[in-house]
Amino acid sequence: MARMYCRQCGSPLAKRSTVCIQCDTPVPEGQVDETRSKSALEWLAICCVALSCLVFVVALGMTNLFRDGGWPVGAGSLVAIVLSICWITKLENCAESSVRPDSTRR
């Protein structure tokens, strides 16, 4: 999804906003969205989350995790899910900071 940022303060703007909520700067009518496609590294991180969730669900269905001794697989996949989500968040924050104009970086 494309994000728009205020040219004055760098705050994210809503799709149909006419004024920045932070600094009350008017948003030009024809302002173009700054788009960015996902990198291969971001897709890899998303696939890691999906695969970890799949492993967790399969382990839950086959071993009843905590009753039949499948807890190491379940715990490992939960840790993998959390770490993958943290990885995605870090990648998105780095990418978001690179999309903003240089004058708005703090």
C-alpha positions, 0 to 999 in steps of 0.5 A: 500500500502506498503511503503519503507523508506531509512535506512539512513535518514528515507525518503519515497522511490519510488517503483523503486528507486535505490538511496534515493533522500534526502541523496543519499544512495543506496537502496539495490536491494532486500529491503523488503517493510514494510507492515502494515494492517489497524487497526479496528479503521482506518476502523471505521474512513473510514466508518464514512467518507463514512456514512457522505458523504452518509448522505450529498448526501441524504440530498442534494437530498431530501431537496435541503439543503439550499432552503427547510431548510435542512441546519442543516443536511447538515452542520452537515454532512459536519462537520462530513466529515471534522472531520472524515478526520482529524481523518483518517489523525491523525491515518495514521500519528501515524501509519506511525511513528510507521512503521519507524525504531527507528533510523530514528525518530526525 
